[in-house]
Amino acid sequence: QVRLVESGGGSVQPGGSLRLSCAASGRRFSINGMGWYRQAPGEQRELVATITTAGSTNYAGSVKGRFTISGDRAKNTVYLQMNSLKPEDTAVYYCKANVRYGGIWSDYWGQGTQVTVSS
């Protein structure tokens, strides 16, 4: 089985910064790409940013220029650097990985980490 574990969430004032991490662990798996999604109360889960194994990135318009996604392939880890945070960034942030395990490609999700932006 493959497991994703997120860390780095917390509370911050508007204009502050946080860095999220997501590490994939397991045996005999490979990753095609990873990404971050978020879900605010009463809202649908939405894409924040994704990164491919080749390093290509994609961002939601609402975070472009403020958030940066990066990855460490050797550690099977993806990061999300969040700067200039706004109250509307408050949500549970989830990591997703497209993983090949047992010969099958599937999407795996982390348990989520809370980010709260408030004065």
SVG drawing of the C-alpha trace seen along z (x, -y; Angstrom):
<svg xmlns="http://www.w3.org/2000/svg" viewBox="-22 -41 39 47">
<polyline fill="none" stroke="black" stroke-width="0.4" points="0.0,0.0 1.0,-3.6 0.6,-6.3 0.7,-10.1 1.4,-12.1 1.0,-15.9 2.5,-18.3 3.1,-22.0 -0.5,-23.4 -1.4,-25.8 -2.7,-29.3 -1.2,-32.5 -2.2,-36.1 -3.0,-37.6 0.1,-38.3 2.0,-35.5 3.6,-32.3 3.3,-28.6 5.1,-25.6 3.3,-22.4 5.0,-19.0 3.6,-15.7 5.7,-12.5 4.7,-9.3 5.8,-6.0 5.4,-2.4 7.1,0.4 7.6,0.8 5.7,-2.2 6.3,-5.0 4.8,-8.4 3.6,-10.1 2.7,-13.4 1.7,-15.1 -0.5,-18.0 -2.3,-20.0 -6.0,-20.6 -8.0,-22.4 -11.5,-22.3 -13.1,-25.1 -16.2,-24.5 -19.3,-24.2 -17.3,-24.2 -16.1,-21.6 -12.5,-20.5 -10.5,-22.5 -7.1,-22.3 -4.4,-24.5 -1.2,-23.4 0.2,-20.3 3.7,-19.2 4.7,-16.5 7.8,-14.2 9.4,-16.4 8.9,-19.5 6.0,-21.1 3.7,-23.0 0.2,-24.3 -1.6,-26.7 -5.1,-27.8 -5.5,-31.5 -6.3,-32.5 -2.9,-31.4 -0.6,-32.1 2.2,-34.4 1.8,-33.6 2.1,-29.9 5.0,-27.7 4.9,-23.9 8.1,-22.0 9.1,-18.4 12.0,-16.1 11.8,-12.9 14.4,-11.1 12.3,-11.6 8.9,-11.2 7.9,-14.5 6.1,-17.5 6.0,-20.9 3.7,-23.9 5.2,-27.3 2.4,-29.7 3.2,-33.4 1.0,-36.5 -1.8,-34.3 -5.3,-35.6 -8.3,-34.7 -9.9,-33.1 -7.0,-30.6 -8.4,-29.1 -9.2,-25.4 -8.1,-21.8 -5.3,-21.2 -4.9,-17.7 -2.0,-16.1 -2.7,-13.9 -0.4,-11.6 -0.9,-9.6 0.8,-6.3 1.6,-3.1 1.4,-0.3 0.9,3.4 0.8,2.6 -2.1,0.2 -2.2,-3.6 -4.4,-5.1 -4.8,-8.4 -3.9,-8.4 -4.9,-11.2 -3.4,-12.3 -5.5,-12.9 -5.4,-16.7 -3.9,-19.5 -5.8,-22.6 -4.6,-26.0 -6.3,-29.0 -5.6,-32.6 -7.1,-35.0 -6.2,-38.2"/>
</svg>
